[in-house]
Amino acid sequence: MSSFILAIDQGTTSTRAILFNEEAKLVHYHHVEITQYFPQGGWVEHDPEEIWDSTLLCCRNVLEEASLRAADIAALGISNQRETTILWDRHTGQPLYRAIGWQDRRTVNFCEQLASQAGVLAKFVEKTGLILDPYFSCSKIKWILDNIKGAYEKAKRGELAFGTVDSYLLWKFTGGKCHATDATNASRTGLFNINQQRWDDELLTLFDIPKSLLPTVLDNCAQFGFTDLDLLGHKIPITAMIGDQQAAAVGQACIKPGMVKSTYGTGCFMLLNTGDQIIHSRNRLLATIAYRLNDTVTYGLEGSIFIAGAAVKWLRDPLHLIEKANDSESMASSVEDTGGVYLVPAFTGLGAPYWDPNARGALFGLTRNTQREHIVRAALEAVCYQSKDLVRAILNDGANLTTLRVDGGMAANNWLLQFLSDILGVNVDRSRCIESSALGTAFLAGLGAGLFDSLEEMTGLWQADRHFIPQMDPKKREELYDGWQKAVEKTLTPAAPLLFP
């Protein structure tokens, strides 16, 4: 009997295929790094074919390395970097343009102009829970339609398909038989009405996007089709799709209102489960869909930081201050403090709660005594300060946070998590499985295939690897954070665009 689950975690800098058994225990994984392209300042792109090739390669290799056959896989689930936008030809399957990444800022002027129109901003926020920012898919679709020759005409004729990465991978896996997405990914496009759970005709008109482009929206557990026989040698049922941050919330068993998780990968994403309530933040957070099962929606409140692990990669490439990412932990701990240095990593603008797409990164406090260790430590501290920005916003929106569950590649850094606990003043729990996105995806795929009975089983599967408890003097915490706030203030543009009503 098939009893293994194959989870795909397609991220910003790498693709992973991870095998779990019927008890949701990690068996084996394979990962491949993918290329990011930066053709102009503020532009971030991927090659869609490379995304697909890396996904298929990971699936084939993880099966071979685990000495399993595709017939041993009961279900496949897909989680993905959200918002990243792909348009492709329905007949040939060929991408019309590179995938425009979620960090891409090329549409900032368009978003600002749209937001300045009377009534547009309030309506957009009310319908989508989001803000009018280049982060989301809607303006990226608009850019491709407006700038690639013949694209709009082809879209009007129904010849093109749009998808976030999940939808594109599903199309490829099923040989073009299924053009669908899930509710969490749909909720990040800026075209999906989270109140009515449907594509919104008024928003489509606002962005002048033909409805024929859009995929069908399904629950997170659904029958999404089967992998094409020629790909893996067996038709594997695809039973779950979900955005990576929502997948991590499931993997962290944050399935009750009030529970909070934070994922530290390329960026940082903090998600609060708000149950069946849509909470429109008073503190510049995003209302989003946490998951949708059996047509029942669970909502979330999210804070998004664009640069977290990406700052460590910047230290390695192109600065060469470190040789490998995990060097950052030993270097940060080798000095008592940053020597007064603050790094504001606004390389692609600032996300929540500032939402300033025109802000740019800056280093403050450099002296003749500044060493590379100070800069490395400042980069890690910046991740924690940005997390505190999000926690303050969540608390001001009425949540009661005593413990934060964390995951993602950066969560392996013990020094980082201790400083995070210190600067937040709350307990931090690291999951035993830091691949929480893959775990959540695997659980949902197993749920969709009948291997699990209910979402509540995830609570019993979650285990903490280590607890971090605040040790910093409150006065010191306040002084350090005050320095951060002053540094951020200096990077904000004088007239940051109005993205909230």
C-alpha positions as CSV (number, residue, x, y, z in Angstrom):
1,M,0.0,0.0,0.0
2,S,1.3,3.5,-0.9
3,S,2.0,5.3,2.4
4,F,4.6,8.0,1.7
5,I,3.8,11.7,1.0
6,L,5.9,13.8,-1.3
7,A,5.9,17.5,-0.4
8,I,7.3,20.1,-2.8
9,D,8.5,23.4,-1.2
10,Q,9.4,25.8,-4.1
11,G,11.1,28.8,-2.6
12,T,12.8,32.0,-3.7
13,T,16.3,30.7,-3.8
14,S,15.8,26.9,-3.9
15,T,13.4,24.1,-4.6
16,R,13.0,21.2,-2.2
17,A,11.3,17.8,-2.5
18,I,10.8,16.2,0.9
19,L,9.5,12.7,1.7
20,F,7.3,12.1,4.8
21,N,5.9,8.8,6.0
22,E,2.3,8.1,7.1
23,E,3.2,9.5,10.6
24,A,4.3,12.8,9.0
25,K,8.0,12.1,9.9
26,L,10.6,13.4,7.5
27,V,12.3,10.5,5.7
28,H,14.5,12.1,3.1
29,Y,14.9,15.4,1.1
30,H,16.6,16.8,-1.9
31,H,17.1,20.4,-2.8
32,V,18.4,22.4,-5.7
33,E,19.3,26.1,-5.7
34,I,17.7,28.3,-8.4
35,T,18.8,31.5,-10.0
36,Q,17.5,35.0,-9.2
37,Y,17.9,37.6,-11.9
38,F,18.2,41.4,-11.2
39,P,18.1,43.0,-14.7
40,Q,17.5,46.5,-13.2
41,G,17.5,48.2,-9.8
42,G,14.4,46.9,-7.9
43,W,13.7,44.1,-10.5
44,V,13.7,40.5,-9.4
45,E,13.0,37.7,-11.8
46,H,13.2,33.9,-12.2
47,D,13.3,31.5,-15.2
48,P,10.0,29.6,-15.0
49,E,11.5,26.7,-16.9
50,E,14.3,26.5,-14.3
51,I,11.7,26.5,-11.5
52,W,9.9,23.5,-13.2
53,D,13.1,21.7,-14.1
54,S,14.4,22.0,-10.5
55,T,11.1,20.7,-9.2
56,L,11.1,17.6,-11.4
57,L,14.8,16.9,-10.7
58,C,14.2,17.1,-6.9
59,C,11.2,14.7,-7.2
60,R,13.2,12.2,-9.2
61,N,16.3,12.4,-7.1
62,V,14.5,12.2,-3.7
63,L,12.8,9.0,-4.8
64,E,16.0,7.5,-6.1
65,E,18.0,8.4,-3.0
66,A,15.3,7.0,-0.7
67,S,15.1,3.8,-2.8
68,L,11.4,4.4,-3.5
69,R,9.2,4.3,-6.6
70,A,6.5,6.8,-7.6
71,A,4.0,4.0,-6.9
72,D,5.0,4.2,-3.2
73,I,3.7,7.8,-3.0
74,A,0.1,8.1,-1.7
75,A,-0.1,11.8,-2.3
76,L,1.8,14.9,-3.5
77,G,1.4,18.4,-2.1
78,I,2.8,21.7,-3.4
79,S,3.8,24.8,-1.4
80,N,5.4,27.8,-3.0
81,Q,6.8,31.2,-2.9
82,R,3.7,33.4,-3.1
83,E,2.9,36.4,-5.3
84,T,5.6,35.5,-7.9
85,T,3.8,35.9,-11.2
86,I,4.0,33.7,-14.4
87,L,2.0,34.0,-17.6
88,W,2.2,31.2,-20.2
89,D,0.7,30.2,-23.5
90,R,-2.2,27.7,-23.0
91,H,-1.4,25.9,-26.3
92,T,2.4,25.5,-26.1
93,G,2.9,25.8,-22.3
94,Q,5.8,28.3,-22.9
95,P,6.2,31.2,-20.5
96,L,5.5,34.6,-22.0
97,Y,8.1,36.3,-19.9
98,R,10.3,35.5,-16.9
99,A,8.6,35.0,-13.6
100,I,8.4,38.3,-11.8
101,G,9.4,37.7,-8.2
102,W,7.5,38.8,-5.1
103,Q,10.3,41.1,-4.1
104,D,10.1,43.0,-7.5
105,R,9.4,46.7,-7.2
106,R,9.0,47.8,-10.9
107,T,5.3,48.7,-10.5
108,V,5.7,51.1,-7.7
109,N,4.7,54.2,-9.8
110,F,1.6,52.4,-11.1
111,C,0.6,51.4,-7.6
112,E,1.0,54.9,-6.3
113,Q,-1.0,56.4,-9.1
114,L,-3.8,53.9,-8.6
115,A,-3.8,54.6,-4.9
116,S,-4.2,58.3,-5.4
117,Q,-7.5,57.8,-7.2
118,A,-10.5,58.6,-5.0
119,G,-12.0,55.6,-3.3
120,V,-9.7,53.0,-4.9
121,L,-7.5,52.4,-1.9
122,A,-10.2,51.8,0.6
123,K,-12.1,49.5,-1.8
124,F,-9.0,47.5,-2.5
125,V,-8.1,47.0,1.1
126,E,-11.7,46.0,2.0
127,K,-12.0,43.5,-0.7
128,T,-8.5,41.9,-0.6
129,G,-7.2,42.6,2.9
130,L,-3.9,43.7,1.2
131,I,-2.3,47.0,0.3
132,L,-1.7,48.6,-3.1
133,D,2.0,47.5,-3.2
134,P,4.2,46.0,-6.0
135,Y,4.5,43.0,-3.7
136,F,1.3,41.4,-5.0
137,S,0.5,39.7,-8.3
138,C,-2.1,42.1,-9.7
139,S,0.3,44.9,-10.8
140,K,2.9,42.3,-12.0
141,I,0.2,40.8,-14.4
142,K,-0.6,44.3,-15.5
143,W,3.0,45.1,-16.3
144,I,3.4,42.0,-18.4
145,L,0.2,42.6,-20.3
146,D,1.2,46.2,-21.0
147,N,4.9,45.7,-21.8
148,I,5.2,42.4,-23.7
149,K,4.2,42.7,-27.3
150,G,0.9,41.1,-28.1
151,A,0.3,39.9,-24.6
152,Y,-2.9,41.8,-23.9
153,E,-4.5,40.7,-27.2
154,K,-3.6,37.1,-26.6
155,A,-5.0,37.4,-23.1
156,K,-8.3,38.8,-24.4
157,R,-8.5,35.9,-26.9
158,G,-8.1,33.4,-24.0
159,E,-4.8,32.2,-25.2
160,L,-2.8,32.9,-22.0
161,A,-2.9,31.5,-18.5
162,F,-1.8,33.3,-15.3
163,G,-0.6,31.5,-12.2
164,T,1.5,31.9,-9.1
165,V,4.2,29.2,-8.9
166,D,1.8,26.6,-7.5
167,S,-0.5,27.0,-10.4
168,Y,2.3,26.8,-13.0
169,L,3.8,23.7,-11.4
170,L,0.3,22.1,-11.3
171,W,-0.1,22.8,-15.0
172,K,3.3,21.2,-15.7
173,F,2.7,18.2,-13.5
174,T,-0.6,17.4,-15.1
175,G,0.5,18.0,-18.7
176,G,-1.7,21.1,-19.0
177,K,-4.8,19.3,-17.9
178,C,-5.4,21.4,-14.7
179,H,-5.3,25.2,-14.4
180,A,-6.1,25.8,-10.7
181,T,-4.8,27.4,-7.6
182,D,-5.8,27.3,-3.9
183,A,-7.5,29.9,-1.7
184,T,-4.3,31.0,0.1
185,N,-2.4,31.8,-3.1
186,A,-5.4,33.4,-4.7
187,S,-5.6,35.7,-1.6
188,R,-2.2,37.1,-2.4
189,T,-2.9,38.2,-6.0
190,G,-4.9,41.4,-5.2
191,L,-7.7,40.1,-7.4
192,F,-9.4,37.8,-5.0
193,N,-12.3,38.9,-2.7
194,I,-11.5,37.3,0.6
195,N,-15.0,38.2,1.9
196,Q,-16.9,36.5,-0.9
197,Q,-14.2,33.9,-1.8
198,R,-14.2,34.6,-5.5
199,W,-12.3,36.5,-8.2
200,D,-13.5,40.1,-8.1
201,D,-14.9,41.5,-11.3
202,E,-14.5,45.1,-10.1
203,L,-10.8,44.6,-9.3
204,L,-10.2,42.9,-12.7
205,T,-11.7,45.9,-14.3
206,L,-9.6,48.2,-12.2
207,F,-6.4,46.5,-13.4
208,D,-7.8,45.8,-16.9
209,I,-7.0,42.1,-16.6
210,P,-9.1,39.6,-18.6
211,K,-10.8,37.0,-16.4
212,S,-9.9,34.2,-18.8
213,L,-6.3,34.4,-17.5
214,L,-7.3,33.2,-14.0
215,P,-7.1,29.7,-12.6
216,T,-10.0,27.9,-10.7
217,V,-9.7,28.4,-7.0
218,L,-10.0,25.3,-4.8
219,D,-9.6,24.4,-1.1
220,N,-6.2,23.6,0.2
221,C,-7.1,19.9,0.3
222,A,-8.7,19.0,-3.0
223,Q,-8.3,16.7,-6.0
224,F,-6.0,18.8,-8.1
225,G,-5.3,16.0,-10.6
226,F,-2.5,13.5,-11.2
227,T,1.1,13.7,-12.2
228,D,1.6,12.9,-15.9
229,L,2.6,9.2,-16.2
230,D,5.8,10.1,-18.2
231,L,7.2,12.4,-15.5
232,L,7.7,10.0,-12.6
233,G,6.6,6.6,-14.0
234,H,3.3,6.6,-12.0
235,K,0.3,8.8,-11.7
236,I,0.6,10.4,-8.2
237,P,-2.6,12.1,-6.9
238,I,-2.0,15.8,-6.2
239,T,-4.1,16.4,-3.1
240,A,-2.9,19.7,-1.6
241,M,-1.6,23.1,-2.6
242,I,-0.9,26.1,-0.3
243,G,1.3,29.2,0.0
244,D,4.5,28.6,1.8
245,Q,3.8,30.8,4.8
246,Q,0.4,29.4,5.4
247,A,1.9,25.9,5.0
248,A,4.4,26.8,7.7
249,A,1.5,27.9,10.0
250,V,-0.1,24.5,9.5
251,G,3.3,22.7,10.0
252,Q,3.7,24.7,13.3
253,A,0.2,23.5,14.4
254,C,-1.0,27.2,14.6
255,I,-4.5,26.0,14.0
256,K,-6.3,27.8,16.9
257,P,-7.1,31.6,17.0
258,G,-4.3,33.6,18.7
259,M,-1.4,31.3,17.7
260,V,1.5,32.9,16.0
261,K,4.4,31.6,13.9
262,S,7.3,33.3,12.2
263,T,9.2,31.9,9.3
264,Y,12.8,33.0,8.6
265,G,13.9,32.3,5.1
266,T,14.7,34.8,2.3
267,G,12.3,37.1,4.0
268,C,10.5,36.9,7.4
269,F,6.7,36.3,7.6
270,M,4.8,36.4,10.9
271,L,1.3,35.0,10.7
272,L,-1.4,35.2,13.4
273,N,-4.4,32.8,13.2
274,T,-7.6,34.9,13.6
275,G,-10.1,32.1,13.1
276,D,-13.2,32.9,11.2
277,Q,-12.7,36.6,11.6
278,I,-11.2,39.0,9.0
279,I,-9.3,41.5,11.1
280,H,-8.4,44.7,9.1
281,S,-5.3,45.9,10.9
282,R,-5.0,49.3,12.3
283,N,-1.2,48.9,12.3
284,R,-0.4,48.1,8.7
285,L,-0.6,44.4,8.7
286,L,-2.3,42.3,6.1
287,A,-5.6,40.3,6.3
288,T,-5.2,37.1,4.5
289,I,-6.4,33.5,4.2
290,A,-4.6,31.1,6.5
291,Y,-6.3,28.0,5.0
292,R,-9.6,26.8,3.5
293,L,-10.9,23.3,4.2
294,N,-14.3,22.0,3.2
295,D,-15.3,25.4,2.1
296,T,-14.6,26.8,5.6
297,V,-12.2,29.7,5.7
298,T,-9.7,30.3,8.5
299,Y,-8.2,33.8,8.3
300,G,-4.9,35.3,9.4
301,L,-3.1,38.6,10.1
302,E,0.3,38.7,8.5
303,G,3.4,40.9,8.7
304,S,5.8,40.6,5.8
305,I,9.5,41.5,5.9
306,F,11.2,41.4,2.5
307,I,14.8,40.8,3.6
308,A,15.9,38.3,6.3
309,G,18.0,35.4,5.1
310,A,18.6,37.5,1.9
311,A,20.7,39.8,4.1
312,V,23.0,36.9,5.0
313,K,23.3,36.0,1.4
314,W,24.2,39.6,0.7
315,L,27.0,39.3,3.2
316,R,28.3,36.3,1.3
317,D,27.5,37.4,-2.3
318,P,28.7,40.0,-3.3
319,L,30.4,41.4,-0.1
320,H,32.3,38.2,0.7
321,L,32.3,39.1,4.4
322,I,31.4,35.4,5.1
323,E,32.2,32.2,3.2
324,K,29.0,30.4,4.0
325,A,25.7,31.3,5.7
326,N,26.3,29.5,9.0
327,D,29.5,31.5,9.5
328,S,27.3,34.3,10.6
329,E,26.4,32.7,13.9
330,S,30.0,32.3,15.1
331,M,31.0,35.8,13.8
332,A,28.0,37.4,15.5
333,S,28.8,35.8,18.8
334,S,32.5,36.6,18.6
335,V,31.8,40.3,19.5
336,E,29.9,41.7,22.5
337,D,27.8,44.0,20.3
338,T,27.7,45.7,16.9
339,G,29.9,48.6,18.1
340,G,26.9,50.9,17.4
341,V,26.4,49.7,13.9
342,Y,22.8,49.3,12.5
343,L,22.0,47.8,9.2
344,V,18.6,48.6,7.7
345,P,18.3,46.0,4.9
346,A,15.8,48.0,2.7
347,F,17.3,46.5,-0.4
348,T,13.9,46.2,-2.1
349,G,12.1,48.8,0.1
350,L,10.6,48.1,3.5
351,G,7.6,45.9,4.1
352,A,5.4,45.8,7.2
353,P,4.7,48.0,9.1
354,Y,6.4,50.8,7.1
355,W,5.4,49.8,3.5
356,D,7.9,52.2,1.8
357,P,8.8,50.7,-1.6
358,N,11.3,53.6,-2.2
359,A,13.3,53.1,1.0
360,R,16.8,51.8,0.4
361,G,19.3,49.9,2.6
362,A,21.8,51.8,4.8
363,L,24.5,51.1,7.3
364,F,24.8,53.5,10.2
365,G,27.4,54.0,13.0
366,L,30.5,53.0,11.1
367,T,33.8,54.0,12.6
368,R,37.5,53.1,12.2
369,N,37.0,50.4,14.8
370,T,34.2,48.7,12.9
371,Q,35.1,45.1,12.0
372,R,33.3,42.7,9.6
373,E,32.0,40.8,12.7
374,H,30.1,44.0,13.7
375,I,28.5,44.2,10.3
376,V,27.6,40.6,10.3
377,R,26.0,40.9,13.7
378,A,24.2,44.0,12.7
379,A,22.6,42.1,9.8
380,L,21.3,39.3,12.1
381,E,20.1,41.9,14.7
382,A,18.2,43.7,11.9
383,V,16.1,40.5,11.3
384,C,15.2,40.6,15.0
385,Y,14.4,44.3,15.1
386,Q,12.1,43.9,12.1
387,S,10.4,41.0,13.9
388,K,9.9,43.3,16.9
389,D,8.3,45.9,14.5
390,L,5.8,43.1,13.5
391,V,5.2,41.9,17.1
392,R,4.4,45.5,18.2
393,A,1.9,45.8,15.4
394,I,0.2,42.5,16.3
395,L,0.0,43.4,19.9
396,N,-1.5,46.8,19.1
397,D,-4.1,45.0,17.0
398,G,-5.2,43.3,20.1
399,A,-3.4,39.9,20.1
400,N,-1.8,38.5,23.3
401,L,1.6,37.0,22.4
402,T,3.6,35.1,25.0
403,T,5.3,32.5,22.8
404,L,6.4,32.7,19.2
405,R,6.9,29.5,17.1
406,V,9.7,29.8,14.6
407,D,11.0,27.9,11.6
408,G,12.8,28.3,8.3
409,G,16.5,28.1,7.4
410,M,17.6,30.9,9.7
411,A,15.9,29.2,12.7
412,A,18.9,26.9,12.8
413,N,21.0,29.9,14.1
414,N,20.9,29.6,18.0
415,W,22.5,33.0,18.5
416,L,19.8,34.6,16.3
417,L,16.9,33.0,18.2
418,Q,18.3,34.0,21.6
419,F,18.7,37.6,20.5
420,L,15.2,37.4,19.0
421,S,13.8,36.2,22.3
422,D,15.8,38.9,24.1
423,I,14.7,41.8,21.9
424,L,11.0,40.7,21.8
425,G,10.8,39.9,25.5
426,V,8.9,36.7,24.7
427,N,9.6,33.0,24.6
428,V,10.7,31.6,21.3
429,D,10.1,27.9,20.4
430,R,11.9,26.3,17.5
431,S,10.1,23.5,15.9
432,R,11.9,20.1,15.8
433,C,11.2,20.1,12.0
434,I,12.4,23.5,10.8
435,E,11.0,22.5,7.3
436,S,7.6,23.5,8.6
437,S,6.3,24.6,5.1
438,A,7.0,21.1,3.8
439,L,5.6,19.5,6.9
440,G,2.3,21.5,6.7
441,T,2.1,20.7,3.0
442,A,2.7,17.0,3.6
443,F,0.1,16.9,6.3
444,L,-2.6,18.6,4.1
445,A,-1.7,16.2,1.2
446,G,-2.1,13.3,3.6
447,L,-5.4,14.7,4.9
448,G,-6.6,15.0,1.3
449,A,-5.6,11.4,0.6
450,G,-7.2,10.0,3.7
451,L,-4.0,9.2,5.6
452,F,-5.1,11.7,8.4
453,D,-8.6,12.3,9.7
454,S,-8.6,15.9,10.7
455,L,-6.4,19.0,11.0
456,E,-6.4,18.7,14.8
457,E,-4.0,15.7,14.5
458,M,-1.3,18.2,13.5
459,T,-1.3,19.5,17.1
460,G,-0.1,16.1,18.4
461,L,2.6,15.9,15.7
462,W,4.2,19.2,16.5
463,Q,7.3,19.1,18.8
464,A,9.6,21.8,20.0
465,D,13.4,21.3,19.5
466,R,14.5,24.1,21.8
467,H,13.0,26.9,23.9
468,F,14.7,30.3,24.1
469,I,13.8,32.5,27.0
470,P,14.5,36.3,27.3
471,Q,17.7,37.1,29.2
472,M,18.2,40.7,28.3
473,D,17.7,43.6,30.7
474,P,14.5,45.5,29.7
475,K,16.4,48.8,29.7
476,K,19.0,47.4,27.4
477,R,16.3,46.1,25.1
478,E,14.7,49.5,25.0
479,E,18.0,51.3,24.2
480,L,18.8,48.9,21.3
481,Y,15.4,49.1,19.8
482,D,15.4,52.9,20.1
483,G,18.6,52.9,18.0
484,W,16.9,50.7,15.4
485,Q,13.9,53.0,15.1
486,K,16.1,56.0,14.6
487,A,18.1,54.2,11.9
488,V,14.9,53.2,10.1
489,E,13.5,56.7,10.2
490,K,16.6,57.9,8.3
491,T,16.0,55.4,5.5
492,L,12.3,56.2,4.9
493,T,11.5,58.4,2.0
494,P,10.2,61.9,2.9
495,A,6.9,61.3,1.1
496,A,6.3,57.6,1.4
497,P,3.4,56.6,-0.7
498,L,0.0,56.2,0.9
499,L,-0.7,52.5,0.6
500,F,-3.4,52.3,3.4
501,P,-6.7,54.2,3.5
